[in-house]
Amino acid sequence: MEALESEVSIGKIKPGHRLVEGNLCERFCVKRDTVRQVLRDLDQAGFVKIVRNVGATVTALSQKDIEQTYDLLCVLEGLAARVITPFVTPKQLKELEGLLTKMESTDIPSQFIDLNLEFHTLILSWSENERLIKFTDILRRNQKRFGTQSFLSPGQIEASRVDHRKVFEAMKQRKPIEAERSMRNHLLRAKTRLIKYMNKSL
């Protein structure tokens, strides 16, 4: 039932839409217990809100949701960058630089989004902190709901390239505090640009 989360993420299923268990069972050919577990997971991740005797309804994203998501991401991913920097290997640096090269050679939002996610995911995985990875994954899943829009903002891709290069250089120079600061600043600036873009689009 991963398709259900994907449809909510890209806006195919609109906020306010009620997800009826029986309909989902029939559509995905699964048992009701499976549907209920999936809906509980989506509720935990912030995709839907479950109300007793009413059911699950797709939630709407507010500016507050965006601010809180990015504020938490900047702390968690900044921590990951700081933790891994003293121990990052030449092989890992080469892998990151390869991603940066690809990011710097594309202006296609969909390609850049995939490369961006891979860059952040690699750094998180190298932290080897399972709780950090788990919490960040929940936030990243929710971020997908507005992540595409963030790269439609004028100048966002170029600004993101510059920010990622700063994170990489700090890691390469074995400067953990600078790596953390660069990652946090990157995500905070991305948050600001996204909110400005969304407000202009209203």
N, CA, C and O atoms as a DFTB+ gen file, in Angstrom:
808 C
 N C O
     1  1       0.816      -1.216       0.000
     2  2       0.000       0.000       0.000
     3  2       0.853       1.272       0.000
     4  3       0.388       2.335       0.411
     5  1       2.093       1.159      -0.459
     6  2       2.956       2.333      -0.557
     7  2       2.368       3.360      -1.522
     8  3       2.626       4.559      -1.412
     9  1       1.575       2.865      -2.467
    10  2       0.967       3.764      -3.453
    11  2       0.053       4.779      -2.779
    12  3      -0.098       5.900      -3.266
    13  1      -0.554       4.394      -1.667
    14  2      -1.462       5.296      -0.955
    15  2      -0.689       6.500      -0.417
    16  3      -1.113       7.642      -0.594
    17  1       0.433       6.248       0.230
    18  2       1.257       7.346       0.744
    19  2       1.748       8.220      -0.394
    20  3       1.782       9.445      -0.274
    21  1       2.128       7.593      -1.497
    22  2       2.617       8.348      -2.645
    23  2       1.538       9.272      -3.196
    24  3       1.821      10.417      -3.546
    25  1       0.315       8.787      -3.273
    26  2      -0.784       9.587      -3.815
    27  2      -1.107      10.775      -2.916
    28  3      -1.484      11.843      -3.397
    29  1      -0.957      10.582      -1.608
    30  2      -1.150      11.697      -0.676
    31  2       0.002      12.690      -0.825
    32  3      -0.208      13.903      -0.814
    33  1       1.229      12.159      -0.967
    34  2       2.418      12.998      -1.056
    35  2       2.373      13.948      -2.250
    36  3       2.709      15.126      -2.129
    37  1       1.952      13.425      -3.404
    38  2       1.971      14.245      -4.616
    39  2       0.679      15.027      -4.814
    40  3       0.530      15.755      -5.796
    41  1      -0.258      14.873      -3.876
    42  2      -1.492      15.647      -3.949
    43  2      -2.580      15.031      -4.790
    44  3      -3.594      15.674      -5.064
    45  1      -2.386      13.778      -5.210
    46  2      -3.431      13.112      -5.995
    47  2      -4.670      12.916      -5.136
    48  3      -5.799      13.056      -5.605
    49  1      -4.437      12.587      -3.866
    50  2      -5.533      12.537      -2.902
    51  2      -5.475      13.840      -2.110
    52  3      -4.486      14.106      -1.427
    53  1      -6.509      14.639      -2.196
    54  2      -6.492      15.992      -1.665
    55  2      -6.758      16.034      -0.154
    56  3      -7.395      15.139       0.402
    57  1      -6.255      17.094       0.498
    58  2      -6.550      17.299       1.921
    59  2      -8.055      17.359       2.155
    60  3      -8.800      17.945       1.369
    61  1      -8.482      16.745       3.242
    62  2      -9.894      16.704       3.561
    63  2     -10.591      15.450       3.066
    64  3     -11.713      15.154       3.478
    65  1      -9.921      14.703       2.172
    66  2     -10.517      13.476       1.648
    67  2     -10.535      12.399       2.731
    68  3      -9.529      12.163       3.400
    69  1     -11.679      11.752       2.897
    70  2     -11.813      10.700       3.897
    71  2     -11.424       9.357       3.296
    72  3     -11.923       8.969       2.239
    73  1     -10.522       8.649       3.982
    74  2     -10.056       7.343       3.518
    75  2     -10.889       6.261       4.200
    76  3     -10.742       6.009       5.396
    77  1     -11.748       5.639       3.438
    78  2     -12.673       4.630       3.964
    79  2     -12.001       3.258       3.940
    80  3     -11.538       2.806       2.893
    81  1     -11.952       2.606       5.087
    82  2     -11.250       1.326       5.207
    83  2     -11.754       0.291       4.214
    84  3     -10.961      -0.393       3.568
    85  1     -13.066       0.177       4.092
    86  2     -13.631      -0.817       3.189
    87  2     -13.205      -0.596       1.742
    88  3     -12.883      -1.544       1.027
    89  1     -13.207       0.651       1.324
    90  2     -12.802       0.978      -0.048
    91  2     -11.330       0.653      -0.285
    92  3     -10.950       0.176      -1.355
    93  1     -10.508       0.920       0.732
    94  2      -9.079       0.643       0.611
    95  2      -8.803      -0.859       0.573
    96  3      -7.919      -1.318      -0.150
    97  1      -9.565      -1.616       1.356
    98  2      -9.418      -3.083       1.340
    99  2      -9.696      -3.625      -0.055
   100  3      -8.969      -4.473      -0.572
   101  1     -10.758      -3.117      -0.642
   102  2     -11.157      -3.585      -1.968
   103  2     -10.153      -3.154      -3.027
   104  3      -9.796      -3.937      -3.907
   105  1      -9.704      -1.923      -2.943
   106  2      -8.784      -1.397      -3.957
   107  2      -7.436      -2.099      -3.938
   108  3      -6.897      -2.435      -4.993
   109  1      -6.880      -2.326      -2.733
   110  2      -5.541      -2.892      -2.624
   111  2      -5.532      -4.396      -2.357
   112  3      -4.472      -5.009      -2.226
   113  1      -6.742      -4.987      -2.278
   114  2      -6.870      -6.439      -2.067
   115  2      -6.128      -6.897      -0.813
   116  3      -5.363      -7.861      -0.847
   117  1      -6.366      -6.196       0.287
   118  2      -5.737      -6.540       1.561
   119  2      -6.808      -6.611       2.648
   120  3      -7.936      -6.154       2.466
   121  1      -6.423      -7.197       3.784
   122  2      -7.350      -7.327       4.899
   123  2      -7.485      -6.004       5.650
   124  3      -6.638      -5.118       5.540
   125  1      -8.563      -5.896       6.409
   126  2      -8.836      -4.656       7.145
   127  2      -7.750      -4.351       8.169
   128  3      -7.428      -3.186       8.400
   129  1      -7.180      -5.387       8.788
   130  2      -6.116      -5.170       9.769
   131  2      -4.908      -4.484       9.120
   132  3      -4.267      -3.622       9.721
   133  1      -4.615      -4.889       7.877
   134  2      -3.499      -4.287       7.151
   135  2      -3.774      -2.813       6.865
   136  3      -2.900      -1.965       7.042
   137  1      -4.987      -2.519       6.425
   138  2      -5.379      -1.136       6.143
   139  2      -5.282      -0.282       7.400
   140  3      -4.788       0.845       7.359
   141  1      -5.747      -0.816       8.495
   142  2      -5.714      -0.045       9.743
   143  2      -4.292       0.262      10.186
   144  3      -4.011       1.352      10.684
   145  1      -3.393      -0.707      10.002
   146  2      -2.003      -0.482      10.379
   147  2      -1.367       0.590       9.494
   148  3      -0.626       1.448       9.975
   149  1      -1.665       0.527       8.203
   150  2      -1.130       1.527       7.269
   151  2      -1.652       2.913       7.635
   152  3      -0.895       3.883       7.626
   153  1      -2.924       3.009       7.952
   154  2      -3.498       4.305       8.325
   155  2      -2.900       4.823       9.630
   156  3      -2.699       6.028       9.782
   157  1      -2.615       3.930      10.566
   158  2      -1.955       4.356      11.814
   159  2      -0.559       4.895      11.522
   160  3      -0.131       5.888      12.111
   161  1       0.151       4.228      10.602
   162  2       1.490       4.691      10.221
   163  2       1.417       6.072       9.559
   164  3       2.242       6.945       9.832
   165  1       0.429       6.256       8.693
   166  2       0.265       7.542       8.022
   167  2      -0.137       8.635       9.007
   168  3       0.241       9.797       8.861
   169  1      -0.902       8.240      10.000
   170  2      -1.289       9.192      11.049
   171  2      -0.055       9.634      11.843
   172  3       0.116      10.817      12.136
   173  1       0.795       8.673      12.182
   174  2       2.023       8.982      12.917
   175  2       2.940       9.891      12.107
   176  3       3.608      10.763      12.662
   177  1       2.969       9.686      10.806
   178  2       3.838      10.481       9.940
   179  2       3.228      11.830       9.575
   180  3       3.891      12.668       8.964
   181  1       1.965      12.042       9.948
   182  2       1.336      13.338       9.699
   183  2       0.584      13.457       8.382
   184  3       0.140      14.546       8.018
   185  1       0.437      12.345       7.664
   186  2      -0.250      12.385       6.382
   187  2      -1.772      12.422       6.554
   188  3      -2.479      13.058       5.772
   189  1      -2.261      11.737       7.579
   190  2      -3.699      11.705       7.836
   191  2      -3.947      11.944       9.326
   192  3      -3.039      11.866      10.153
   193  1      -5.189      12.233       9.629
   194  2      -5.600      12.366      11.034
   195  2      -6.733      11.384      11.280
   196  3      -7.745      11.397      10.579
   197  1      -6.554      10.534      12.280
   198  2      -7.574       9.539      12.609
   199  2      -8.406      10.043      13.783
   200  3      -7.878      10.357      14.849
   201  1      -9.710      10.115      13.566
   202  2     -10.642      10.536      14.611
   203  2     -11.567       9.367      14.918
   204  3     -12.141       8.756      14.017
   205  1     -11.699       9.072      16.185
   206  2     -12.537       7.935      16.597
   207  2     -13.972       8.121      16.112
   208  3     -14.547       9.205      16.212
   209  1     -14.530       7.037      15.585
   210  2     -15.899       6.992      15.053
   211  2     -16.080       7.823      13.780
   212  3     -17.197       7.973      13.284
   213  1     -14.989       8.356      13.264
   214  2     -15.044       9.111      12.014
   215  2     -14.161       8.451      10.966
   216  3     -14.573       8.245       9.824
   217  1     -12.926       8.121      11.379
   218  2     -11.988       7.487      10.462
   219  2     -10.810       8.383      10.144
   220  3     -10.521       9.331      10.874
   221  1     -10.130       8.077       9.047
   222  2      -8.921       8.788       8.664
   223  2      -9.216       9.800       7.554
   224  3      -9.890       9.497       6.569
   225  1      -8.695      10.994       7.747
   226  2      -8.867      12.063       6.765
   227  2      -7.502      12.634       6.409
   228  3      -6.674      12.859       7.292
   229  1      -7.262      12.870       5.126
   230  2      -5.989      13.444       4.684
   231  2      -5.839      14.851       5.243
   232  3      -6.749      15.671       5.124
   233  1      -4.702      15.126       5.849
   234  2      -4.473      16.419       6.477
   235  2      -3.998      17.460       5.462
   236  3      -3.425      17.128       4.424
   237  1      -4.251      18.709       5.787
   238  2      -3.745      19.821       4.979
   239  2      -2.436      20.297       5.596
   240  3      -2.251      20.217       6.811
   241  1      -1.532      20.791       4.759
   242  2      -0.258      21.305       5.237
   243  2      -0.352      22.810       5.436
   244  3      -0.833      23.534       4.563
   245  1       0.108      23.270       6.582
   246  2       0.120      24.688       6.870
   247  2       1.558      25.193       6.866
   248  3       2.501      24.404       6.811
   249  1       1.717      26.500       6.923
   250  2       3.059      27.065       7.018
   251  2       3.732      26.584       8.298
   252  3       4.944      26.373       8.327
   253  1       2.954      26.414       9.339
   254  2       3.501      25.921      10.606
   255  2       4.072      24.520      10.447
   256  3       5.123      24.210      11.009
   257  1       3.384      23.669       9.682
   258  2       3.878      22.312       9.428
   259  2       5.233      22.357       8.730
   260  3       6.156      21.625       9.086
   261  1       5.335      23.226       7.732
   262  2       6.585      23.357       6.987
   263  2       7.706      23.839       7.889
   264  3       8.812      23.299       7.865
   265  1       7.411      24.868       8.690
   266  2       8.423      25.421       9.587
   267  2       8.908      24.368      10.575
   268  3      10.110      24.224      10.796
   269  1       7.977      23.637      11.165
   270  2       8.354      22.636      12.171
   271  2       9.146      21.493      11.549
   272  3      10.110      21.006      12.141
   273  1       8.744      21.070      10.364
   274  2       9.456      19.981       9.687
   275  2      10.890      20.375       9.392
   276  3      11.820      19.632       9.705
   277  1      11.071      21.532       8.794
   278  2      12.424      21.983       8.454
   279  2      13.264      22.281       9.693
   280  3      14.465      22.009       9.706
   281  1      12.646      22.835      10.732
   282  2      13.399      23.136      11.957
   283  2      13.948      21.861      12.588
   284  3      15.072      21.838      13.089
   285  1      13.145      20.805      12.557
   286  2      13.615      19.527      13.103
   287  2      14.658      18.887      12.200
   288  3      15.641      18.324      12.682
   289  1      14.447      18.972      10.893
   290  2      15.416      18.407       9.955
   291  2      16.780      19.069      10.100
   292  3      17.807      18.394      10.033
   293  1      16.798      20.385      10.298
   294  2      18.086      21.071      10.368
   295  2      18.862      20.628      11.601
   296  3      20.090      20.546      11.562
   297  1      18.162      20.342      12.693
   298  2      18.834      19.868      13.913
   299  2      19.341      18.440      13.727
   300  3      20.500      18.144      14.017
   301  1      18.474      17.563      13.244
   302  2      18.830      16.152      13.102
   303  2      19.898      15.924      12.033
   304  3      20.857      15.187      12.257
   305  1      19.731      16.552      10.884
   306  2      20.702      16.335       9.813
   307  2      22.007      17.086      10.091
   308  3      23.079      16.665       9.656
   309  1      21.907      18.198      10.817
   310  2      23.126      18.880      11.244
   311  2      23.928      17.997      12.182
   312  3      25.155      17.932      12.096
   313  1      23.225      17.318      13.077
   314  2      23.875      16.394      14.000
   315  2      24.556      15.260      13.236
   316  3      25.687      14.886      13.545
   317  1      23.861      14.719      12.241
   318  2      24.432      13.629      11.450
   319  2      25.717      14.067      10.760
   320  3      26.695      13.320      10.731
   321  1      25.717      15.282      10.203
   322  2      26.908      15.794       9.529
   323  2      28.068      15.955      10.512
   324  3      29.215      15.644      10.190
   325  1      27.759      16.443      11.708
   326  2      28.818      16.634      12.711
   327  2      29.383      15.306      13.186
   328  3      30.592      15.171      13.376
   329  1      28.512      14.329      13.377
   330  2      28.939      13.024      13.886
   331  2      29.835      12.297      12.898
   332  3      30.835      11.697      13.293
   333  1      29.488      12.343      11.617
   334  2      30.220      11.564      10.626
   335  2      31.518      12.232      10.177
   336  3      32.448      11.542       9.759
   337  1      31.596      13.555      10.255
   338  2      32.741      14.276       9.686
   339  2      34.115      13.806      10.173
   340  3      35.014      13.645       9.347
   341  1      34.318      13.580      11.473
   342  2      35.660      13.140      11.904
   343  2      36.051      11.763      11.382
   344  3      37.231      11.413      11.366
   345  1      35.054      10.978      10.952
   346  2      35.318       9.594      10.560
   347  2      35.059       9.312       9.083
   348  3      35.194       8.172       8.639
   349  1      34.692      10.333       8.324
   350  2      34.352      10.114       6.926
   351  2      35.576       9.608       6.167
   352  3      36.690      10.094       6.368
   353  1      35.357       8.636       5.302
   354  2      36.462       7.998       4.575
   355  2      36.647       8.627       3.200
   356  3      35.729       9.265       2.683
   357  1      37.822       8.456       2.602
   358  2      38.047       8.952       1.243
   359  2      37.022       8.394       0.250
   360  3      36.591       9.094      -0.666
   361  1      36.640       7.136       0.440
   362  2      35.663       6.523      -0.450
   363  2      34.308       7.217      -0.320
   364  3      33.630       7.456      -1.320
   365  1      33.918       7.537       0.910
   366  2      32.647       8.220       1.126
   367  2      32.665       9.624       0.551
   368  3      31.682      10.072      -0.038
   369  1      33.783      10.318       0.722
   370  2      33.914      11.665       0.167
   371  2      33.825      11.630      -1.362
   372  3      33.216      12.504      -1.980
   373  1      34.430      10.626      -1.948
   374  2      34.386      10.488      -3.404
   375  2      32.949      10.264      -3.875
   376  3      32.534      10.791      -4.908
   377  1      32.195       9.475      -3.105
   378  2      30.804       9.208      -3.452
   379  2      29.969      10.483      -3.365
   380  3      29.143      10.755      -4.236
   381  1      30.191      11.259      -2.308
   382  2      29.477      12.523      -2.155
   383  2      29.824      13.501      -3.277
   384  3      28.953      14.182      -3.818
   385  1      31.102      13.557      -3.610
   386  2      31.529      14.489      -4.659
   387  2      30.946      14.086      -6.009
   388  3      30.629      14.943      -6.834
   389  1      30.807      12.791      -6.230
   390  2      30.178      12.322      -7.461
   391  2      28.734      12.783      -7.557
   392  3      28.266      13.163      -8.631
   393  1      28.026      12.748      -6.424
   394  2      26.648      13.231      -6.392
   395  2      26.591      14.737      -6.650
   396  3      25.729      15.227      -7.379
   397  1      27.536      15.462      -6.030
   398  2      27.582      16.907      -6.233
   399  2      27.792      17.260      -7.704
   400  3      27.176      18.192      -8.222
   401  1      28.659      16.516      -8.365
   402  2      28.924      16.755      -9.782
   403  2      27.649      16.582     -10.601
   404  3      27.370      17.370     -11.504
   405  1      26.881      15.549     -10.280
   406  2      25.616      15.320     -10.980
   407  2      24.612      16.433     -10.670
   408  3      23.881      16.883     -11.552
   409  1      24.585      16.873      -9.402
   410  2      23.664      17.939      -9.011
   411  2      24.004      19.246      -9.718
   412  3      23.119      20.035     -10.051
   413  1      25.281      19.460      -9.939
   414  2      25.731      20.706     -10.560
   415  2      25.586      20.692     -12.081
   416  3      25.832      21.697     -12.748
   417  1      25.186      19.545     -12.615
   418  2      25.074      19.435     -14.072
   419  2      23.632      19.265     -14.542
   420  3      23.389      19.001     -15.720
   421  1      22.668      19.418     -13.620
   422  2      21.272      19.292     -14.037
   423  2      20.441      20.457     -13.519
   424  3      20.654      20.949     -12.411
   425  1      19.495      20.887     -14.336
   426  2      18.535      21.915     -13.938
   427  2      17.116      21.350     -13.941
   428  3      16.140      22.085     -13.792
   429  1      17.022      20.044     -14.111
   430  2      15.713      19.389     -14.130
   431  2      15.292      19.092     -12.689
   432  3      15.939      18.291     -12.015
   433  1      14.212      19.728     -12.204
   434  2      13.809      19.574     -10.803
   435  2      13.687      18.134     -10.331
   436  3      14.158      17.803      -9.244
   437  1      13.059      17.267     -11.133
   438  2      12.847      15.885     -10.697
   439  2      14.169      15.156     -10.484
   440  3      14.314      14.395      -9.528
   441  1      15.136      15.387     -11.376
   442  2      16.455      14.763     -11.233
   443  2      17.184      15.325     -10.015
   444  3      17.801      14.590      -9.244
   445  1      17.099      16.633      -9.863
   446  2      17.784      17.271      -8.748
   447  2      17.210      16.801      -7.410
   448  3      17.955      16.585      -6.454
   449  1      15.903      16.645      -7.345
   450  2      15.256      16.186      -6.114
   451  2      15.771      14.811      -5.713
   452  3      16.062      14.573      -4.541
   453  1      15.885      13.899      -6.689
   454  2      16.382      12.552      -6.402
   455  2      17.826      12.589      -5.904
   456  3      18.178      11.894      -4.951
   457  1      18.659      13.405      -6.554
   458  2      20.063      13.513      -6.159
   459  2      20.197      14.171      -4.788
   460  3      21.038      13.780      -3.978
   461  1      19.371      15.157      -4.546
   462  2      19.361      15.837      -3.252
   463  2      19.033      14.870      -2.130
   464  3      19.702      14.848      -1.097
   465  1      17.991      14.065      -2.346
   466  2      17.601      13.089      -1.332
   467  2      18.711      12.070      -1.097
   468  3      18.972      11.684       0.042
   469  1      19.363      11.635      -2.175
   470  2      20.454      10.668      -2.047
   471  2      21.617      11.246      -1.242
   472  3      22.213      10.545      -0.424
   473  1      21.939      12.513      -1.468
   474  2      23.009      13.187      -0.740
   475  2      22.721      13.171       0.760
   476  3      23.573      12.785       1.560
   477  1      21.518      13.593       1.129
   478  2      21.147      13.654       2.549
   479  2      21.049      12.261       3.163
   480  3      21.456      12.049       4.305
   481  1      20.509      11.314       2.400
   482  2      20.351       9.953       2.907
   483  2      21.700       9.299       3.183
   484  3      21.850       8.582       4.173
   485  1      22.670       9.538       2.325
   486  2      23.999       8.969       2.530
   487  2      24.609       9.446       3.840
   488  3      25.113       8.642       4.624
   489  1      24.565      10.742       4.075
   490  2      25.146      11.296       5.300
   491  2      24.448      10.726       6.529
   492  3      25.097      10.388       7.520
   493  1      23.134      10.621       6.460
   494  2      22.390      10.045       7.582
   495  2      22.780       8.588       7.821
   496  3      22.988       8.177       8.963
   497  1      22.879       7.815       6.754
   498  2      23.193       6.390       6.901
   499  2      24.580       6.192       7.494
   500  3      24.799       5.247       8.253
   501  1      25.517       7.068       7.158
   502  2      26.881       6.940       7.681
   503  2      26.967       7.262       9.166
   504  3      27.934       6.882       9.826
   505  1      25.966       7.960       9.701
   506  2      25.968       8.265      11.142
   507  2      25.797       6.993      11.970
   508  3      26.222       6.933      13.124
   509  1      25.169       5.973      11.369
   510  2      24.912       4.694      12.031
   511  2      24.109       4.860      13.320
   512  3      24.207       4.041      14.234
   513  1      23.313       5.933      13.382
   514  2      22.446       6.186      14.532
   515  2      21.023       5.833      14.113
   516  3      20.364       6.608      13.420
   517  1      20.550       4.660      14.537
   518  2      19.275       4.141      14.058
   519  2      18.097       5.041      14.423
   520  3      17.177       5.218      13.624
   521  1      18.124       5.609      15.625
   522  2      17.018       6.490      16.040
   523  2      17.017       7.779      15.223
   524  3      15.965       8.264      14.808
   525  1      18.194       8.316      15.003
   526  2      18.315       9.520      14.196
   527  2      17.798       9.269      12.783
   528  3      17.076      10.094      12.223
   529  1      18.167       8.143      12.218
   530  2      17.731       7.795      10.863
   531  2      16.212       7.604      10.823
   532  3      15.552       8.051       9.885
   533  1      15.665       6.946      11.834
   534  2      14.223       6.674      11.875
   535  2      13.416       7.963      11.979
   536  3      12.451       8.151      11.238
   537  1      13.804       8.854      12.895
   538  2      13.068      10.101      13.080
   539  2      13.160      10.981      11.829
   540  3      12.181      11.607      11.421
   541  1      14.346      11.016      11.237
   542  2      14.531      11.839      10.044
   543  2      13.730      11.281       8.874
   544  3      13.199      12.037       8.060
   545  1      13.645       9.960       8.794
   546  2      12.881       9.334       7.708
   547  2      11.416       9.746       7.766
   548  3      10.806      10.002       6.728
   549  1      10.841       9.814       8.968
   550  2       9.447      10.250       9.122
   551  2       9.279      11.676       8.620
   552  3       8.316      11.987       7.919
   553  1      10.224      12.541       8.981
   554  2      10.154      13.936       8.547
   555  2      10.329      14.052       7.035
   556  3       9.636      14.832       6.382
   557  1      11.253      13.275       6.486
   558  2      11.493      13.311       5.046
   559  2      10.278      12.805       4.268
   560  3       9.958      13.326       3.200
   561  1       9.615      11.801       4.801
   562  2       8.400      11.298       4.159
   563  2       7.358      12.404       4.078
   564  3       6.710      12.581       3.046
   565  1       7.199      13.147       5.166
   566  2       6.229      14.232       5.180
   567  2       6.672      15.375       4.284
   568  3       5.850      16.045       3.660
   569  1       7.976      15.590       4.226
   570  2       8.505      16.681       3.412
   571  2       8.198      16.492       1.931
   572  3       8.132      17.463       1.177
   573  1       8.011      15.242       1.516
   574  2       7.703      14.971       0.110
   575  2       6.451      15.725      -0.347
   576  3       6.291      16.024      -1.530
   577  1       5.572      16.026       0.606
   578  2       4.318      16.682       0.254
   579  2       4.534      18.106      -0.236
   580  3       3.698      18.649      -0.959
   581  1       5.642      18.707       0.151
   582  2       5.935      20.050      -0.361
   583  2       7.338      20.148      -0.939
   584  3       7.779      21.226      -1.339
   585  1       8.050      19.000      -0.983
   586  2       9.426      19.009      -1.458
   587  2       9.565      19.427      -2.906
   588  3      10.495      20.154      -3.255
   589  1       8.647      18.976      -3.760
   590  2       8.718      19.340      -5.176
   591  2       8.563      20.840      -5.347
   592  3       9.271      21.455      -6.145
   593  1       7.629      21.434      -4.594
   594  2       7.402      22.869      -4.691
   595  2       8.639      23.662      -4.306
   596  3       8.886      24.738      -4.851
   597  1       9.423      23.129      -3.358
   598  2      10.592      23.861      -2.891
   599  2      11.591      24.094      -4.012
   600  3      12.333      25.076      -3.983
   601  1      11.622      23.196      -5.009
   602  2      12.577      23.343      -6.095
   603  2      11.983      24.071      -7.306
   604  3      12.638      24.219      -8.337
   605  1      10.735      24.520      -7.163
   606  2      10.143      25.374      -8.185
   607  2      10.417      26.841      -7.875
   608  3      10.261      27.716      -8.727
   609  1      10.828      27.087      -6.636
   610  2      11.144      28.447      -6.223
   611  2      12.348      28.961      -7.010
   612  3      13.365      28.273      -7.090
   613  1      12.252      30.159      -7.594
   614  2      13.360      30.708      -8.379
   615  2      14.672      30.742      -7.601
   616  3      14.725      31.252      -6.482
   617  1      15.720      30.201      -8.193
   618  2      17.035      30.225      -7.559
   619  2      17.276      29.119      -6.562
   620  3      18.380      29.000      -6.030
   621  1      16.255      28.291      -6.291
   622  2      16.400      27.276      -5.265
   623  2      17.445      26.216      -5.633
   624  3      18.258      25.830      -4.793
   625  1      17.427      25.753      -6.870
   626  2      18.373      24.710      -7.267
   627  2      19.807      25.218      -7.175
   628  3      20.673      24.534      -6.628
   629  1      20.063      26.402      -7.700
   630  2      21.415      26.952      -7.647
   631  2      21.858      27.190      -6.206
   632  3      22.994      26.885      -5.846
   633  1      20.963      27.733      -5.385
   634  2      21.295      27.968      -3.978
   635  2      21.576      26.655      -3.258
   636  3      22.464      26.577      -2.409
   637  1      20.810      25.628      -3.605
   638  2      20.997      24.318      -2.984
   639  2      22.342      23.726      -3.375
   640  3      23.014      23.109      -2.549
   641  1      22.739      23.911      -4.630
   642  2      24.056      23.434      -5.074
   643  2      25.164      24.051      -4.217
   644  3      26.060      23.352      -3.743
   645  1      25.089      25.357      -4.028
   646  2      26.109      26.072      -3.246
   647  2      26.133      25.549      -1.808
   648  3      27.204      25.322      -1.246
   649  1      24.966      25.363      -1.224
   650  2      24.877      24.882       0.159
   651  2      25.463      23.483       0.309
   652  3      26.194      23.209       1.261
   653  1      25.138      22.599      -0.633
   654  2      25.655      21.233      -0.557
   655  2      27.178      21.206      -0.689
   656  3      27.855      20.410      -0.039
   657  1      27.698      22.081      -1.532
   658  2      29.149      22.158      -1.696
   659  2      29.804      22.607      -0.385
   660  3      30.882      22.122      -0.042
   661  1      29.173      23.521       0.347
   662  2      29.720      23.986       1.623
   663  2      29.743      22.849       2.654
   664  3      30.705      22.704       3.409
   665  1      28.682      22.054       2.675
   666  2      28.642      20.909       3.584
   667  2      29.767      19.942       3.252
   668  3      30.486      19.471       4.133
   669  1      29.904      19.657       1.962
   670  2      30.932      18.729       1.511
   671  2      32.336      19.225       1.872
   672  3      33.148      18.453       2.381
   673  1      32.625      20.490       1.617
   674  2      33.961      21.029       1.882
   675  2      34.287      20.983       3.374
   676  3      35.425      20.705       3.751
   677  1      33.306      21.252       4.213
   678  2      33.526      21.186       5.656
   679  2      33.830      19.755       6.091
   680  3      34.691      19.535       6.943
   681  1      33.133      18.791       5.515
   682  2      33.391      17.391       5.831
   683  2      34.769      16.968       5.329
   684  3      35.502      16.260       6.020
   685  1      35.108      17.406       4.129
   686  2      36.396      17.067       3.530
   687  2      37.559      17.613       4.368
   688  3      38.605      16.975       4.481
   689  1      37.364      18.782       4.944
   690  2      38.397      19.416       5.760
   691  2      38.363      18.960       7.216
   692  3      39.108      19.468       8.055
   693  1      37.487      17.993       7.506
   694  2      37.370      17.427       8.849
   695  2      37.018      18.499       9.889
   696  3      37.629      18.583      10.954
   697  1      36.008      19.318       9.543
   698  2      35.536      20.374      10.439
   699  2      34.092      20.072      10.845
   700  3      33.159      20.567      10.211
   701  1      33.898      19.270      11.889
   702  2      32.544      18.835      12.253
   703  2      31.586      19.964      12.627
   704  3      30.413      19.921      12.256
   705  1      32.062      20.963      13.349
   706  2      31.178      22.061      13.740
   707  2      30.742      22.850      12.512
   708  3      29.583      23.251      12.400
   709  1      31.678      23.071      11.594
   710  2      31.353      23.786      10.361
   711  2      30.409      22.967       9.487
   712  3      29.523      23.523       8.838
   713  1      30.595      21.658       9.466
   714  2      29.707      20.790       8.689
   715  2      28.284      20.863       9.237
   716  3      27.320      20.941       8.476
   717  1      28.164      20.838      10.556
   718  2      26.843      20.941      11.183
   719  2      26.220      22.298      10.878
   720  3      25.044      22.377      10.525
   721  1      26.994      23.353      11.012
   722  2      26.482      24.697      10.756
   723  2      26.038      24.846       9.305
   724  3      24.993      25.435       9.029
   725  1      26.826      24.316       8.386
   726  2      26.493      24.423       6.968
   727  2      25.211      23.664       6.636
   728  3      24.381      24.145       5.865
   729  1      25.052      22.474       7.220
   730  2      23.834      21.696       6.977
   731  2      22.608      22.399       7.543
   732  3      21.564      22.469       6.894
   733  1      22.745      22.920       8.759
   734  2      21.610      23.605       9.375
   735  2      21.233      24.847       8.585
   736  3      20.052      25.089       8.334
   737  1      22.214      25.628       8.194
   738  2      21.939      26.841       7.423
   739  2      21.296      26.515       6.080
   740  3      20.406      27.225       5.613
   741  1      21.760      25.432       5.471
   742  2      21.194      24.993       4.188
   743  2      19.701      24.732       4.320
   744  3      18.912      25.214       3.507
   745  1      19.310      23.976       5.332
   746  2      17.900      23.613       5.496
   747  2      17.052      24.796       5.948
   748  3      15.890      24.909       5.556
   749  1      17.615      25.670       6.760
   750  2      16.870      26.856       7.187
   751  2      16.624      27.801       6.016
   752  3      15.544      28.379       5.895
   753  1      17.622      27.956       5.158
   754  2      17.438      28.811       3.985
   755  2      16.436      28.193       3.018
   756  3      15.644      28.902       2.398
   757  1      16.475      26.866       2.891
   758  2      15.509      26.180       2.020
   759  2      14.089      26.403       2.539
   760  3      13.158      26.612       1.760
   761  1      13.936      26.356       3.849
   762  2      12.621      26.600       4.462
   763  2      12.129      28.005       4.132
   764  3      10.974      28.194       3.749
   765  1      13.000      28.971       4.280
   766  2      12.617      30.367       4.032
   767  2      12.206      30.583       2.581
   768  3      11.206      31.245       2.306
   769  1      12.986      30.018       1.648
   770  2      12.664      30.181       0.228
   771  2      11.345      29.502      -0.122
   772  3      10.560      30.036      -0.905
   773  1      11.099      28.339       0.449
   774  2       9.857      27.616       0.166
   775  2       8.646      28.398       0.659
   776  3       7.653      28.526      -0.058
   777  1       8.724      28.918       1.871
   778  2       7.594      29.661       2.432
   779  2       7.310      30.922       1.610
   780  3       6.153      31.256       1.357
   781  1       8.369      31.616       1.196
   782  2       8.178      32.807       0.362
   783  2       7.521      32.441      -0.964
   784  3       6.631      33.145      -1.442
   785  1       7.972      31.321      -1.558
   786  2       7.408      30.892      -2.832
   787  2       5.937      30.520      -2.680
   788  3       5.112      30.899      -3.511
   789  1       5.607      29.784      -1.632
   790  2       4.217      29.348      -1.434
   791  2       3.305      30.531      -1.159
   792  3       2.165      30.558      -1.624
   793  1       3.793      31.508      -0.409
   794  2       2.978      32.688      -0.109
   795  2       2.722      33.505      -1.371
   796  3       1.640      34.070      -1.530
   797  1       3.703      33.575      -2.270
   798  2       3.527      34.302      -3.524
   799  2       2.566      33.584      -4.454
   800  3       1.931      34.200      -5.310
   801  1       2.466      32.251      -4.274
   802  2       1.629      31.444      -5.173
   803  2       0.166      31.468      -4.779
   804  3      -0.697      31.012      -5.529
   805  1      -0.113      32.006      -3.583
   806  2      -1.500      32.006      -3.108
   807  2      -2.373      32.997      -3.892
   808  3      -3.567      33.120      -3.617
